[in-house]
Amino acid sequence: MKKKILLGLWFTFLLAAISYLFWQNEYQYSLPTPIPQNYHDIAMGSKVELKCCVTDQRPVFIHFFNPECPCSRFNVPHVSGLIKKYRDKINFKIVVLNKEKTFTIEEIQNKFDAKIPVYFDEEIAKNCGVFSTPQAVLIDASQNLYYRGNYNKTRYCTDADSNYAQQAIDSLLSHTNAPSFDALALRAYGCSLPKCTK
């Protein structure tokens, strides 16, 4: 009898530990990021003043990234692929948002295998209406917000049908109207600012 009770307690503890790990590493990041109380929405089509990020007449793609956020880490290969595919047509930038740890520009560039500009400025996120990582922002050549949202409906960016950021790039480059995206594309998921924790 005592053995059965101990075995039951052990399995209960094991189940609780697995549930906790699943919550910490997976489920909480599948929930929408809470909108901050002082959040100021920037509507699609609004003029975005980003003097730091505009260097030529190409559209600007800003990747908001936190190296400590699991969601940010999972989509690094996908973002690297976008940079390689579109670097001649799109002006790529990375904005690192993390208040807990410092990173160098070289560390971030090495993660993405790309020598592109890296910024550590929270104001850029505020000006684009971004309050979580990872987020994609696409600004057209007239400095209007064309797209702000997620990369894919799956954490690992493996669903080709929901490559939202890539669809936005393709649409902008082909001069067609922006695709109508569903809530999964436009609702923020991931790590919330300012500390980029869930």
One Martini backbone bead per residue (centre of mass of N, CA, C, O) as a GRO file, in nm:
protein
  198
    1MET     BB    1   0.059   0.063  -0.022
    2LYS     BB    2   0.300   0.256   0.011
    3LYS     BB    3   0.404   0.215  -0.277
    4LYS     BB    4   0.154   0.335  -0.423
    5ILE     BB    5   0.170   0.617  -0.302
    6LEU     BB    6   0.455   0.684  -0.401
    7LEU     BB    7   0.394   0.640  -0.699
    8GLY     BB    8   0.168   0.852  -0.718
    9LEU     BB    9   0.341   1.093  -0.630
   10TRP     BB   10   0.551   1.070  -0.850
   11PHE     BB   11   0.354   1.105  -1.094
   12THR     BB   12   0.246   1.380  -1.004
   13PHE     BB   13   0.513   1.529  -1.006
   14LEU     BB   14   0.584   1.468  -1.303
   15LEU     BB   15   0.334   1.604  -1.428
   16ALA     BB   16   0.384   1.885  -1.306
   17ALA     BB   17   0.664   1.930  -1.435
   18ILE     BB   18   0.574   1.903  -1.730
   19SER     BB   19   0.362   2.129  -1.724
   20TYR     BB   20   0.552   2.356  -1.644
   21LEU     BB   21   0.747   2.330  -1.889
   22PHE     BB   22   0.532   2.375  -2.104
   23TRP     BB   23   0.455   2.657  -2.012
   24GLN     BB   24   0.742   2.794  -2.018
   25ASN     BB   25   0.820   2.681  -2.337
   26GLU     BB   26   0.518   2.713  -2.489
   27TYR     BB   27   0.218   2.806  -2.417
   28GLN     BB   28   0.264   3.111  -2.337
   29TYR     BB   29   0.358   3.172  -2.650
   30SER     BB   30   0.054   3.112  -2.773
   31LEU     BB   31  -0.024   3.367  -2.644
   32PRO     BB   32  -0.120   3.664  -2.636
   33THR     BB   33   0.006   3.965  -2.596
   34PRO     BB   34  -0.026   4.197  -2.380
   35ILE     BB   35  -0.155   4.507  -2.374
   36PRO     BB   36  -0.048   4.790  -2.290
   37GLN     BB   37  -0.174   5.061  -2.126
   38ASN     BB   38   0.027   5.281  -2.290
   39TYR     BB   39  -0.063   5.214  -2.571
   40HIS     BB   40   0.024   5.324  -2.911
   41ASP     BB   41  -0.122   5.309  -3.198
   42ILE     BB   42  -0.016   5.218  -3.533
   43ALA     BB   43  -0.135   5.261  -3.826
   44MET     BB   44  -0.184   5.155  -4.117
   45GLY     BB   45  -0.020   5.398  -4.328
   46SER     BB   46   0.152   5.540  -4.146
   47LYS     BB   47   0.379   5.760  -4.061
   48VAL     BB   48   0.734   5.685  -4.016
   49GLU     BB   49   0.978   5.811  -3.797
   50LEU     BB   50   1.313   5.691  -3.914
   51LYS     BB   51   1.615   5.816  -3.940
   52CYS     BB   52   1.802   5.568  -3.874
   53CYS     BB   53   1.666   5.363  -4.117
   54VAL     BB   54   1.709   5.572  -4.357
   55THR     BB   55   1.921   5.538  -4.664
   56ASP     BB   56   1.706   5.490  -4.893
   57GLN     BB   57   1.449   5.394  -5.136
   58ARG     BB   58   1.401   5.152  -4.986
   59PRO     BB   59   1.254   4.942  -4.818
   60VAL     BB   60   1.183   4.867  -4.469
   61PHE     BB   61   1.310   4.609  -4.250
   62ILE     BB   62   1.210   4.524  -3.915
   63HIS     BB   63   1.366   4.337  -3.659
   64PHE     BB   64   1.235   4.229  -3.359
   65PHE     BB   65   1.474   4.143  -3.096
   66ASN     BB   66   1.535   3.865  -2.851
   67PRO     BB   67   1.775   3.647  -2.745
   68GLU     BB   68   1.589   3.545  -2.479
   69CYS     BB   69   1.360   3.469  -2.672
   70PRO     BB   70   1.224   3.189  -2.791
   71CYS     BB   71   1.077   3.303  -3.040
   72SER     BB   72   1.323   3.448  -3.158
   73ARG     BB   73   1.508   3.200  -3.188
   74PHE     BB   74   1.326   3.025  -3.381
   75ASN     BB   75   1.331   3.262  -3.630
   76VAL     BB   76   1.621   3.306  -3.739
   77PRO     BB   77   1.632   3.135  -4.004
   78HIS     BB   78   1.402   3.287  -4.144
   79VAL     BB   79   1.522   3.572  -4.141
   80SER     BB   80   1.783   3.497  -4.288
   81GLY     BB   81   1.635   3.415  -4.548
   82LEU     BB   82   1.512   3.692  -4.611
   83ILE     BB   83   1.775   3.847  -4.633
   84LYS     BB   84   1.899   3.682  -4.866
   85LYS     BB   85   1.657   3.715  -5.072
   86TYR     BB   86   1.607   4.065  -5.025
   87ARG     BB   87   1.868   4.257  -4.993
   88ASP     BB   88   1.842   4.417  -5.280
   89LYS     BB   89   1.529   4.538  -5.207
   90ILE     BB   90   1.585   4.548  -4.892
   91ASN     BB   91   1.612   4.726  -4.582
   92PHE     BB   92   1.773   4.583  -4.326
   93LYS     BB   93   1.686   4.551  -3.971
   94ILE     BB   94   1.787   4.546  -3.620
   95VAL     BB   95   1.607   4.526  -3.306
   96VAL     BB   96   1.715   4.528  -2.978
   97LEU     BB   97   1.520   4.386  -2.693
   98ASN     BB   98   1.701   4.426  -2.382
   99LYS     BB   99   1.741   4.486  -2.021
  100GLU     BB  100   1.927   4.241  -1.897
  101LYS     BB  101   2.126   4.242  -2.155
  102THR     BB  102   2.420   4.259  -2.339
  103PHE     BB  103   2.497   4.331  -2.684
  104THR     BB  104   2.650   4.299  -2.979
  105ILE     BB  105   2.654   4.355  -3.304
  106GLU     BB  106   2.816   4.101  -3.384
  107GLU     BB  107   2.640   3.890  -3.243
  108ILE     BB  108   2.386   3.947  -3.409
  109GLN     BB  109   2.500   3.912  -3.694
  110ASN     BB  110   2.589   3.614  -3.647
  111LYS     BB  111   2.307   3.493  -3.602
  112PHE     BB  112   2.222   3.599  -3.915
  113ASP     BB  113   2.448   3.611  -4.123
  114ALA     BB  114   2.460   3.951  -4.116
  115LYS     BB  115   2.563   4.280  -4.233
  116ILE     BB  116   2.355   4.459  -4.048
  117PRO     BB  117   2.186   4.680  -3.892
  118VAL     BB  118   2.205   4.761  -3.534
  119TYR     BB  119   1.975   4.820  -3.266
  120PHE     BB  120   1.909   4.981  -2.913
  121ASP     BB  121   1.598   5.115  -2.963
  122GLU     BB  122   1.287   5.162  -2.821
  123GLU     BB  123   1.166   5.392  -3.000
  124ILE     BB  124   1.121   5.224  -3.252
  125ALA     BB  125   0.896   5.053  -3.136
  126LYS     BB  126   0.704   5.284  -3.065
  127ASN     BB  127   0.688   5.407  -3.363
  128CYS     BB  128   0.564   5.106  -3.463
  129GLY     BB  129   0.386   4.949  -3.239
  130VAL     BB  130   0.581   4.774  -3.055
  131PHE     BB  131   0.542   4.503  -2.772
  132SER     BB  132   0.709   4.261  -2.910
  133THR     BB  133   0.877   3.942  -2.937
  134PRO     BB  134   0.864   3.887  -3.244
  135GLN     BB  135   0.880   4.141  -3.507
  136ALA     BB  136   0.741   4.283  -3.804
  137VAL     BB  137   0.854   4.559  -4.017
  138LEU     BB  138   0.706   4.744  -4.293
  139ILE     BB  139   0.845   5.005  -4.498
  140ASP     BB  140   0.800   5.213  -4.726
  141ALA     BB  141   0.944   5.451  -4.937
  142SER     BB  142   0.740   5.671  -4.780
  143GLN     BB  143   0.724   5.586  -4.469
  144ASN     BB  144   0.502   5.362  -4.449
  145LEU     BB  145   0.302   5.145  -4.288
  146TYR     BB  146   0.255   4.814  -4.414
  147TYR     BB  147   0.374   4.618  -4.174
  148ARG     BB  148   0.261   4.451  -3.860
  149GLY     BB  149   0.399   4.139  -3.730
  150ASN     BB  150   0.418   3.822  -3.808
  151TYR     BB  151   0.570   3.543  -3.963
  152ASN     BB  152   0.398   3.300  -3.831
  153LYS     BB  153   0.187   3.051  -3.698
  154THR     BB  154   0.454   2.920  -3.641
  155ARG     BB  155   0.732   2.911  -3.444
  156TYR     BB  156   0.920   2.779  -3.693
  157CYS     BB  157   0.830   2.874  -3.979
  158THR     BB  158   0.684   2.608  -4.158
  159ASP     BB  159   0.437   2.762  -4.291
  160ALA     BB  160   0.394   2.866  -4.611
  161ASP     BB  161   0.091   2.986  -4.588
  162SER     BB  162   0.210   3.177  -4.317
  163ASN     BB  163   0.417   3.395  -4.451
  164TYR     BB  164   0.358   3.701  -4.372
  165ALA     BB  165   0.614   3.871  -4.422
  166GLN     BB  166   0.664   3.767  -4.708
  167GLN     BB  167   0.392   3.855  -4.826
  168ALA     BB  168   0.441   4.155  -4.778
  169ILE     BB  169   0.690   4.186  -4.952
  170ASP     BB  170   0.573   4.082  -5.220
  171SER     BB  171   0.348   4.293  -5.236
  172LEU     BB  172   0.524   4.548  -5.235
  173LEU     BB  173   0.710   4.470  -5.483
  174SER     BB  174   0.440   4.432  -5.677
  175HIS     BB  175   0.229   4.667  -5.622
  176THR     BB  176   0.015   4.565  -5.429
  177ASN     BB  177  -0.210   4.504  -5.225
  178ALA     BB  178  -0.243   4.436  -4.920
  179PRO     BB  179  -0.297   4.178  -4.755
  180SER     BB  180  -0.535   3.998  -4.582
  181PHE     BB  181  -0.503   3.950  -4.251
  182ASP     BB  182  -0.510   3.772  -3.982
  183ALA     BB  183  -0.485   3.760  -3.643
  184LEU     BB  184  -0.216   3.593  -3.641
  185ALA     BB  185  -0.054   3.823  -3.786
  186LEU     BB  186  -0.143   4.095  -3.597
  187ARG     BB  187  -0.107   3.956  -3.334
  188ALA     BB  188   0.072   3.952  -3.054
  189TYR     BB  189   0.356   3.740  -2.998
  190GLY     BB  190   0.545   3.664  -2.706
  191CYS     BB  191   0.759   3.902  -2.584
  192SER     BB  192   0.733   4.153  -2.361
  193LEU     BB  193   0.739   4.474  -2.299
  194PRO     BB  194   1.040   4.592  -2.179
  195LYS     BB  195   1.172   4.296  -2.085
  196CYS     BB  196   1.093   4.051  -2.258
  197THR     BB  197   0.849   3.907  -2.109
  198LYS     BB  198   0.569   3.697  -2.026
   0.00000   0.00000   0.00000
